[in-house]
Amino acid sequence: MFREVLKSKLHRAMITGSDVDYEGSIEIPTDLMAAADLWPGEKVLVASITTGARLETYVLPGAPGTGHILINGGAAHLIKAGERVAIMCFALSETPVVSQNLLLDEKNNIVRQSR
């Protein structure tokens, strides 16, 4: 039996910008994507620690080393620049999965990484 389990999480990420006119997605620097084992186009759940808003979207690769995490499209009405969020990705598995969890600082640098 397959279960949906947490695969990876960017915890306390800071949203650095937003664009309501963009067609959608969350842009994450490719270095953070690699550390969290996220693929371009992969579905993620974004939960605002600031407001409690939650939404699903997909990952768009951003420039590495910038720390810029941008929320776009209609999602930008729910989560805004300056909010802290948890970005979670799930997987289907028949066995337990040890998730890749990254704790980020206010500039989206990795403070702690656990697996």
N, CA and C atoms as a LAMMPS dump frame, in Angstrom:
ITEM: TIMESTEP
0
ITEM: NUMBER OF ATOMS
345
ITEM: BOX BOUNDS ff ff ff
-5.0000000000000000e+02 5.0000000000000000e+02
-5.0000000000000000e+02 5.0000000000000000e+02
-5.0000000000000000e+02 5.0000000000000000e+02
ITEM: ATOMS id mol type element x y z
1 1 1 N 0.844 -1.183 0
2 1 2 C 0 0 0
3 1 3 C 0.89 1.247 0
4 2 1 N 0.626 2.141 -0.928
5 2 2 C 1.382 3.391 -0.983
6 2 3 C 0.814 4.391 0.014
7 3 1 N 1.716 5.143 0.63
8 3 2 C 1.322 6.234 1.524
9 3 3 C 1.983 7.511 1.037
10 4 1 N 1.319 8.624 1.276
11 4 2 C 1.907 9.912 0.931
12 4 3 C 2.689 10.409 2.145
13 5 1 N 4.004 10.609 1.945
14 5 2 C 4.886 10.986 3.047
15 5 3 C 5.715 12.218 2.672
16 6 1 N 6.162 12.94 3.693
17 6 2 C 7.009 14.11 3.466
18 6 3 C 8.35 13.662 2.9
19 7 1 N 8.723 14.234 1.752
20 7 2 C 9.996 13.925 1.101
21 7 3 C 11.04 14.984 1.425
22 8 1 N 10.603 16.259 1.412
23 8 2 C 11.538 17.348 1.692
24 8 3 C 10.776 18.584 2.145
25 9 1 N 11.522 19.446 2.86
26 9 2 C 10.889 20.646 3.42
27 9 3 C 11.915 21.763 3.538
28 10 1 N 11.535 22.938 3.054
29 10 2 C 12.292 24.174 3.285
30 10 3 C 11.524 24.906 4.375
31 11 1 N 12.06 24.912 5.597
32 11 2 C 11.333 25.469 6.743
33 11 3 C 11.802 26.886 7.043
34 12 1 N 10.842 27.768 7.276
35 12 2 C 11.052 29.178 7.605
36 12 3 C 11.691 29.95 6.441
37 13 1 N 11.385 29.522 5.207
38 13 2 C 11.852 30.261 4.03
39 13 3 C 11.19 31.636 4.013
40 14 1 N 11.914 32.636 3.531
41 14 2 C 11.398 33.996 3.421
42 14 3 C 10.99 34.25 1.97
43 15 1 N 9.733 34.666 1.776
44 15 2 C 9.293 35.061 0.434
45 15 3 C 9.881 36.44 0.157
46 16 1 N 10.681 36.539 -0.905
47 16 2 C 11.388 37.791 -1.185
48 16 3 C 10.711 38.643 -2.252
49 17 1 N 9.728 38.09 -2.945
50 17 2 C 9.034 38.866 -3.967
51 17 3 C 7.829 38.114 -4.481
52 18 1 N 6.984 38.828 -5.22
53 18 2 C 5.784 38.213 -5.786
54 18 3 C 5.38 38.958 -7.055
55 19 1 N 4.634 38.26 -7.901
56 19 2 C 4.142 38.857 -9.144
57 19 3 C 2.797 38.221 -9.485
58 20 1 N 1.724 38.961 -9.222
59 20 2 C 0.376 38.434 -9.483
60 20 3 C 0.134 38.217 -10.968
61 21 1 N 0.807 38.951 -11.814
62 21 2 C 0.574 38.845 -13.249
63 21 3 C 1.289 37.665 -13.896
64 22 1 N 2.2 37.029 -13.175
65 22 2 C 2.872 35.849 -13.709
66 22 3 C 1.875 34.699 -13.671
67 23 1 N 2.001 33.723 -14.581
68 23 2 C 0.972 32.683 -14.68
69 23 3 C 0.941 31.709 -13.512
70 24 1 N 1.931 31.687 -12.67
71 24 2 C 1.866 30.847 -11.476
72 24 3 C 3.168 30.177 -11.142
73 25 1 N 3.287 29.683 -9.949
74 25 2 C 4.398 28.884 -9.44
75 25 3 C 5.131 29.58 -8.302
76 26 1 N 6.084 28.856 -7.723
77 26 2 C 6.993 29.418 -6.739
78 26 3 C 8.4 29.22 -7.282
79 27 1 N 9.145 30.304 -7.366
80 27 2 C 10.514 30.249 -7.886
81 27 3 C 11.472 30.061 -6.714
82 28 1 N 12.31 29.029 -6.822
83 28 2 C 13.264 28.681 -5.772
84 28 3 C 14.638 28.564 -6.42
85 29 1 N 15.688 29.163 -5.82
86 29 2 C 17.026 29.041 -6.401
87 29 3 C 17.429 27.568 -6.57
88 30 1 N 18.109 27.279 -7.657
89 30 2 C 18.45 25.888 -7.971
90 30 3 C 19.351 25.244 -6.923
91 31 1 N 20.181 26.043 -6.21
92 31 2 C 21.011 25.445 -5.165
93 31 3 C 20.154 24.942 -4.006
94 32 1 N 19.084 25.664 -3.658
95 32 2 C 18.161 25.211 -2.614
96 32 3 C 17.32 24.039 -3.118
97 33 1 N 16.948 24.084 -4.408
98 33 2 C 16.207 22.958 -4.987
99 33 3 C 17.026 21.672 -4.878
100 34 1 N 18.305 21.747 -5.226
101 34 2 C 19.17 20.559 -5.176
102 34 3 C 19.312 20.059 -3.733
103 35 1 N 19.506 20.968 -2.793
104 35 2 C 19.678 20.578 -1.386
105 35 3 C 18.419 19.913 -0.836
106 36 1 N 17.252 20.354 -1.33
107 36 2 C 15.973 19.801 -0.856
108 36 3 C 15.44 18.693 -1.772
109 37 1 N 16.196 18.33 -2.8
110 37 2 C 15.784 17.291 -3.747
111 37 3 C 14.449 17.632 -4.413
112 38 1 N 14.34 18.874 -4.912
113 38 2 C 13.147 19.312 -5.637
114 38 3 C 13.449 19.373 -7.127
115 39 1 N 12.483 18.99 -7.932
116 39 2 C 12.609 19.036 -9.385
117 39 3 C 11.822 20.21 -9.942
118 40 1 N 12.25 20.765 -11.085
119 40 2 C 11.44 21.767 -11.764
120 40 3 C 10.065 21.163 -12.088
121 41 1 N 9.026 21.904 -11.82
122 41 2 C 7.669 21.447 -12.098
123 41 3 C 7.067 20.577 -11.015
124 42 1 N 7.836 20.222 -9.995
125 42 2 C 7.322 19.35 -8.932
126 42 3 C 6.305 20.106 -8.068
127 43 1 N 5.252 19.399 -7.687
128 43 2 C 4.198 19.998 -6.86
129 43 3 C 4.687 20.167 -5.429
130 44 1 N 4.395 21.335 -4.848
131 44 2 C 4.733 21.609 -3.457
132 44 3 C 3.531 22.227 -2.746
133 45 1 N 3.499 22.021 -1.449
134 45 2 C 2.538 22.678 -0.571
135 45 3 C 3.287 23.805 0.11
136 46 1 N 2.762 25.025 0.014
137 46 2 C 3.376 26.186 0.642
138 46 3 C 2.442 26.647 1.757
139 47 1 N 2.972 26.676 2.983
140 47 2 C 2.183 27.086 4.143
141 47 3 C 2.833 28.318 4.76
142 48 1 N 2.067 29.405 4.85
143 48 2 C 2.592 30.627 5.445
144 48 3 C 2.634 30.478 6.965
145 49 1 N 3.822 30.636 7.526
146 49 2 C 3.973 30.64 8.977
147 49 3 C 3.442 31.965 9.521
148 50 1 N 3.478 33.004 8.7
149 50 2 C 3.041 34.34 9.093
150 50 3 C 1.529 34.44 9.216
151 51 1 N 0.787 33.926 8.197
152 51 2 C -0.671 34.117 8.181
153 51 3 C -1.48 32.835 8.302
154 52 1 N -0.852 31.7 8.055
155 52 2 C -1.575 30.43 8.071
156 52 3 C -2.141 30.037 6.719
157 53 1 N -2.011 30.896 5.704
158 53 2 C -2.503 30.556 4.358
159 53 3 C -1.737 29.351 3.826
160 54 1 N -2.434 28.496 3.066
161 54 2 C -1.82 27.292 2.482
162 54 3 C -2.25 27.182 1.024
163 55 1 N -1.324 26.735 0.173
164 55 2 C -1.656 26.559 -1.233
165 55 3 C -0.719 25.553 -1.863
166 56 1 N -1.183 24.963 -2.961
167 56 2 C -0.349 24.066 -3.752
168 56 3 C 0.035 24.77 -5.039
169 57 1 N 1.278 24.564 -5.46
170 57 2 C 1.76 25.11 -6.715
171 57 3 C 2.897 24.21 -7.195
172 58 1 N 3.658 24.682 -8.183
173 58 2 C 4.774 23.895 -8.689
174 58 3 C 6.047 24.727 -8.641
175 59 1 N 7.187 24.035 -8.636
176 59 2 C 8.49 24.677 -8.501
177 59 3 C 9.007 25.155 -9.855
178 60 1 N 9.491 26.389 -9.852
179 60 2 C 10.151 26.979 -11.013
180 60 3 C 11.593 27.276 -10.597
181 61 1 N 12.604 26.83 -11.363
182 61 2 C 13.999 27.071 -10.982
183 61 3 C 14.373 28.551 -11.058
184 62 1 N 15.073 29.003 -10.022
185 62 2 C 15.569 30.373 -9.971
186 62 3 C 17.088 30.381 -9.972
187 63 1 N 17.654 31.561 -10.088
188 63 2 C 19.111 31.709 -10.131
189 63 3 C 19.74 31.232 -8.819
190 64 1 N 20.778 30.396 -8.916
191 64 2 C 21.419 29.875 -7.709
192 64 3 C 22.153 30.974 -6.937
193 65 1 N 22.209 30.797 -5.617
194 65 2 C 22.976 31.7 -4.77
195 65 3 C 22.33 33.035 -4.459
196 66 1 N 21.135 33.274 -4.967
197 66 2 C 20.485 34.573 -4.752
198 66 3 C 19.666 34.615 -3.471
199 67 1 N 19.148 33.465 -3.056
200 67 2 C 18.241 33.435 -1.902
201 67 3 C 16.857 33.964 -2.225
202 68 1 N 16.596 34.269 -3.496
203 68 2 C 15.297 34.818 -3.883
204 68 3 C 14.264 33.708 -4.041
205 69 1 N 13.211 33.775 -3.24
206 69 2 C 12.078 32.856 -3.361
207 69 3 C 10.866 33.718 -3.681
208 70 1 N 10.324 33.505 -4.883
209 70 2 C 9.258 34.355 -5.404
210 70 3 C 7.968 33.561 -5.53
211 71 1 N 6.867 34.161 -5.124
212 71 2 C 5.551 33.532 -5.266
213 71 3 C 4.81 34.285 -6.359
214 72 1 N 4.204 33.551 -7.275
215 72 2 C 3.634 34.168 -8.477
216 72 3 C 2.186 33.783 -8.719
217 73 1 N 1.551 34.504 -9.64
218 73 2 C 0.18 34.219 -10.031
219 73 3 C -0.802 34.5 -8.905
220 74 1 N -1.925 33.816 -8.946
221 74 2 C -2.974 33.999 -7.94
222 74 3 C -2.489 33.735 -6.525
223 75 1 N -1.476 32.892 -6.38
224 75 2 C -0.918 32.588 -5.058
225 75 3 C -0.389 33.845 -4.377
226 76 1 N 0.032 34.828 -5.181
227 76 2 C 0.571 36.073 -4.628
228 76 3 C -0.499 36.898 -3.916
229 77 1 N -1.778 36.559 -4.093
230 77 2 C -2.846 37.211 -3.321
231 77 3 C -2.926 36.632 -1.915
232 78 1 N -2.481 35.379 -1.754
233 78 2 C -2.566 34.696 -0.455
234 78 3 C -1.291 34.813 0.365
235 79 1 N -0.141 34.767 -0.303
236 79 2 C 1.154 34.825 0.377
237 79 3 C 1.954 35.943 -0.276
238 80 1 N 2.52 36.811 0.554
239 80 2 C 3.179 38.021 0.054
240 80 3 C 4.655 38.062 0.448
241 81 1 N 5.395 38.959 -0.224
242 81 2 C 6.802 39.181 0.115
243 81 3 C 6.904 39.552 1.595
244 82 1 N 7.936 39.012 2.244
245 82 2 C 8.15 39.278 3.66
246 82 3 C 7.557 38.231 4.587
247 83 1 N 6.781 37.301 4.033
248 83 2 C 6.207 36.233 4.862
249 83 3 C 7.174 35.073 4.968
250 84 1 N 7.144 34.43 6.128
251 84 2 C 7.884 33.185 6.353
252 84 3 C 6.976 32.034 5.957
253 85 1 N 7.532 31.044 5.268
254 85 2 C 6.729 29.907 4.817
255 85 3 C 7.473 28.588 5.055
256 86 1 N 6.712 27.517 5.028
257 86 2 C 7.258 26.163 4.938
258 86 3 C 6.872 25.658 3.553
259 87 1 N 7.853 25.195 2.798
260 87 2 C 7.624 24.645 1.462
261 87 3 C 7.847 23.145 1.564
262 88 1 N 6.782 22.368 1.363
263 88 2 C 6.837 20.924 1.588
264 88 3 C 6.544 20.157 0.309
265 89 1 N 7.29 19.079 0.12
266 89 2 C 7.091 18.203 -1.027
267 89 3 C 6.859 16.795 -0.502
268 90 1 N 5.909 16.103 -1.094
269 90 2 C 5.521 14.772 -0.639
270 90 3 C 5.793 13.743 -1.726
271 91 1 N 5.903 12.491 -1.333
272 91 2 C 6.133 11.394 -2.272
273 91 3 C 5.235 10.226 -1.89
274 92 1 N 4.936 9.379 -2.852
275 92 2 C 4.224 8.135 -2.582
276 92 3 C 5.258 7.04 -2.376
277 93 1 N 5.113 6.292 -1.293
278 93 2 C 6.084 5.247 -0.989
279 93 3 C 5.417 4.098 -0.245
280 94 1 N 5.941 2.92 -0.467
281 94 2 C 5.47 1.743 0.276
282 94 3 C 6.306 1.517 1.534
283 95 1 N 7.394 2.261 1.658
284 95 2 C 8.269 2.137 2.825
285 95 3 C 8.488 3.525 3.432
286 96 1 N 8.88 3.594 4.702
287 96 2 C 9.142 4.9 5.323
288 96 3 C 10.212 5.676 4.553
289 97 1 N 10.067 6.988 4.525
290 97 2 C 11.006 7.884 3.854
291 97 3 C 11.594 8.816 4.896
292 98 1 N 12.912 8.961 4.88
293 98 2 C 13.555 9.942 5.753
294 98 3 C 13.621 11.237 4.949
295 99 1 N 12.888 12.239 5.402
296 99 2 C 12.782 13.467 4.617
297 99 3 C 14.032 14.339 4.741
298 100 1 N 14.265 15.12 3.701
299 100 2 C 15.351 16.099 3.664
300 100 3 C 14.767 17.415 4.167
301 101 1 N 15.154 17.842 5.368
302 101 2 C 14.605 19.059 5.965
303 101 3 C 15.685 20.124 6.062
304 102 1 N 15.388 21.3 5.522
305 102 2 C 16.319 22.426 5.56
306 102 3 C 15.703 23.549 6.378
307 103 1 N 16.415 24.053 7.367
308 103 2 C 16.001 25.234 8.111
309 103 3 C 16.736 26.416 7.502
310 104 1 N 15.986 27.451 7.113
311 104 2 C 16.573 28.613 6.447
312 104 3 C 16.537 29.84 7.343
313 105 1 N 17.493 30.758 7.134
314 105 2 C 17.482 32.029 7.86
315 105 3 C 16.715 33.074 7.053
316 106 1 N 16.741 34.323 7.509
317 106 2 C 15.95 35.385 6.86
318 106 3 C 16.416 35.712 5.444
319 107 1 N 17.634 35.27 5.059
320 107 2 C 18.122 35.484 3.693
321 107 3 C 18.106 34.19 2.887
322 108 1 N 17.398 33.186 3.414
323 108 2 C 17.247 31.875 2.77
324 108 3 C 18.561 31.118 2.606
325 109 1 N 19.467 31.345 3.566
326 109 2 C 20.659 30.508 3.673
327 109 3 C 20.324 29.303 4.525
328 110 1 N 20.949 28.17 4.245
329 110 2 C 20.688 26.961 5.033
330 110 3 C 21.388 27.078 6.385
331 111 1 N 20.595 27.016 7.457
332 111 2 C 21.115 27.063 8.817
333 111 3 C 21.386 25.654 9.318
334 112 1 N 20.451 24.75 8.988
335 112 2 C 20.578 23.355 9.422
336 112 3 C 19.964 22.469 8.356
337 113 1 N 20.599 21.35 8.134
338 113 2 C 20.117 20.378 7.151
339 113 3 C 20.084 19.023 7.832
340 114 1 N 18.924 18.364 7.755
341 114 2 C 18.834 17.044 8.372
342 114 3 C 18.185 16.068 7.42
343 115 1 N 18.6 14.862 7.528
344 115 2 C 18.024 13.794 6.713
345 115 3 C 17.819 12.595 7.581
